[in-house]
Amino acid sequence: MEKHTGKIDLESLCKLFKIPTLEDVIEENTDYVAECGASAVEEYRADAGEEATAEGEDEAREKWEQAASNEIFHNWHNAAMAAIEKVFADHGLTLEPVRVRRKIPDRPWDFRIRPVESWIDAADKIRDTVNGVGMFYAATLKVFLDSGPYTARQAVLSHLPWMQQRAEVYGDRSAARIYESAWR
């Protein structure tokens, strides 16, 4: 089993919870971005008339394509974070931004996983989810920790993939459904 450091990036979180990554969203919206650029060129030509230049068209296209790309990124980031933070909160966990990448200064991308109350509380909540799935059952937190053997922190970090199944076990909305609702 791979040892988890407690640091994770947004792309890995999206994959963990089966929600679209930024690359997926960019690919799905290529036509929209191109249409925004084409509309900007048409508007530029209408406004500039005979004074329109190729450089002016390129500037208009680039400006509106960048604006469309930014809109897509912010909508995706907000929706992804809403979904992921909900699942983490259900397990007594939070994501602490580690650093901000230069290309996206207003949105965190890299995180450190932290417990809201304690690692013991978070481990017990993950144990509850694992028990609900039914493939493994630990009657107490001690039994769960002894199965590793794990510290509470190690148990949490080793069982992160199980968190995605809480919705199925308890009838909640999945991360994917939360993401879809937040995207709209």
C-alpha positions, 0 to 999 in steps of 0.5 A, a space after each residue: 500500500 502506498 504511503 500517503 504524505 498528507 499533501 495532495 493536489 486538486 487534480 488528484 482529488 478530482 480523480 479520487 472523487 471521480 469528477 472531471 479534471 481541469 484537462 477534461 473540462 478544457 477539452 469539453 469546452 474547446 468549441 465554446 472558447 473558440 466561439 467566444 473568440 469568433 464572436 469577438 472578431 465579428 464584433 471587432 470588425 463591426 465596430 472598427 469597420 474599414 479600420 479593422 486590422 489582423 492585429 486587432 482581430 487577434 487581440 479581440 480573439 485572444 482577449 475573449 478566449 482568455 476571458 472564456 477560459 478564465 470563466 470555465 476555470 473558475 466555475 470548474 474550480 468552485 464546483 470541484 472544491 464544493 464537492 470535495 470539501 463536502 466529502 472531506 467535511 463528512 469525514 471530519 477533514 479539511 483541506 489547507 492550501 499549501 501554496 498558490 501556483 503562479 499561473 492561478 494566483 486566486 485559487 488554491 491547487 495544492 493542499 495538506 489534509 488536516 483533521 477538523 477535530 482530531 485524527 482519531 475523530 476522522 479515522 472513526 468517521 472513515 471507519 464508519 464509511 468502510 463499515 457501511 460498504 460491507 467489504 470489511 467491518 471493524 466494530 471499534 476504532 481500535 480494531 480498525 487501527 489494529 488492522 494496519 496497524 495504523 496510527 489514526 493519521 495513517 488510517 485516514 490517509 490510507 483509506 482516502 479512496 473509501 470516502 467517495 463511497 459514503 454517498 452510496 452507503 448513506 444515501 447522500 449526494 455523491 461528489 460527482 452530483 455535488 460538482 454537477 449541481 455547483 457547476 450550473 
